[in-house]
Amino acid sequence: MKRNDLLNDVLPRNFKETIELAQMLWQRHPIPVQLFLAMCFNLIIAPAVYAAADEGLTKKAAWGLSLLGLLIVALAVYLLVVIFQPEKF
């Protein structure tokens, strides 16, 4: 039987192709890529929130609190940019 190497044909083979693919995806679909990166970053933050809290906090609550924290930081950065560069908006 012949092996189907479809993924090897689609996925990039080196680091330069990976960067080009990421840039192409960022330009075509910026919102899903940003959401994906936020969820990946949340995988780092949620266990830290869960470990810092007492045992009354569930894993879902830690996940939600870390997402809320990311949202607050993103909103603060956005508002600072709007305040200091209002002509762009």
ABEGO torsion letter per residue (X at the ends): XBBBAAAAAABBABAAAAAAAAAAAAAABAAAAAAAAAAAAAAAAAAAAAAABBAABBAAAAAAAAAAAAAAAAAAAAAAAAAABAAAX
